[in-house]
Amino acid sequence: MRAADNDTPTLPEDPAALRALLVETRVLVDTLTAERDTLSSRCDSVTAERDALVERNERLRHLLLKLQRRQFGRRSER
């Protein structure tokens, strides 16, 4: 299926072999597309979770600063 002098693949001359190669390629493309879609969906959910956690951390930092101001006043260094 490959020429001896280079790495360029050569196609078979038999129509049945060409069809089989086409079906094999199509199955591989479909599998890779499904895997890409799954990974993309997972990436989207992980990104959403990260954003929610960042927002929660910001809210908790704000509450912590608020509590520190109540306990120590505006300038705790004095």
C-alpha distance (Angstrom), angle and dihedral (degrees) to the residues before:
residue distance angle dihedral
M1 . . .
R2 3.84 . .
A3 3.75 126.0 .
A4 3.79 113.3 -114.5
D5 3.81 96.8 -130.4
N6 3.82 100.6 50.2
D7 3.79 142.7 19.5
T8 3.81 95.5 -112.2
P9 3.82 109.8 119.1
T10 3.77 117.0 -125.8
L11 3.77 120.9 -144.9
P12 3.77 121.1 -122.2
E13 3.80 116.8 -108.4
D14 3.81 94.6 -139.9
P15 3.85 111.7 95.6
A16 3.81 92.0 -144.6
A17 3.80 91.0 53.5
L18 3.81 89.8 48.0
R19 3.81 90.4 51.2
A20 3.80 90.8 49.1
L21 3.80 90.5 50.0
L22 3.79 90.2 48.7
V23 3.82 92.5 49.6
E24 3.81 91.1 47.6
T25 3.80 90.6 50.3
R26 3.81 91.9 47.3
V27 3.82 92.0 50.7
L28 3.80 89.8 50.1
V29 3.83 91.6 49.2
D30 3.82 91.3 48.4
T31 3.80 91.2 49.2
L32 3.79 92.5 48.7
T33 3.80 91.5 46.4
A34 3.81 91.5 52.2
E35 3.81 90.6 47.7
R36 3.81 90.7 49.2
D37 3.80 91.1 50.2
T38 3.81 91.3 49.4
L39 3.80 92.0 49.4
S40 3.79 91.5 45.9
S41 3.79 91.2 52.0
R42 3.80 91.0 47.7
C43 3.80 90.5 48.6
D44 3.81 90.4 51.2
S45 3.81 92.0 51.6
V46 3.81 92.6 46.7
T47 3.82 89.8 49.2
A48 3.81 90.9 50.5
E49 3.81 90.7 49.0
R50 3.81 90.9 49.1
D51 3.81 91.6 50.2
A52 3.81 91.0 49.6
L53 3.80 90.9 50.2
V54 3.81 92.2 48.3
E55 3.80 89.5 51.4
R56 3.81 91.0 48.0
N57 3.81 91.5 49.5
E58 3.80 90.8 51.1
R59 3.80 90.8 50.2
L60 3.83 91.4 48.6
R61 3.83 91.5 48.6
H62 3.78 89.3 51.5
L63 3.82 91.2 50.3
L64 3.80 91.0 47.3
L65 3.81 91.7 52.3
K66 3.80 89.8 47.7
L67 3.81 91.4 51.9
Q68 3.80 92.0 46.5
R69 3.80 90.4 52.5
R70 3.80 90.2 51.4
Q71 3.79 92.4 48.6
F72 3.80 100.9 40.3
G73 3.78 104.6 17.5
R74 3.80 126.0 -122.6
R75 3.82 95.7 -55.2
S76 3.75 113.0 36.9
E77 3.83 92.6 173.0
R78 3.83 93.5 74.1
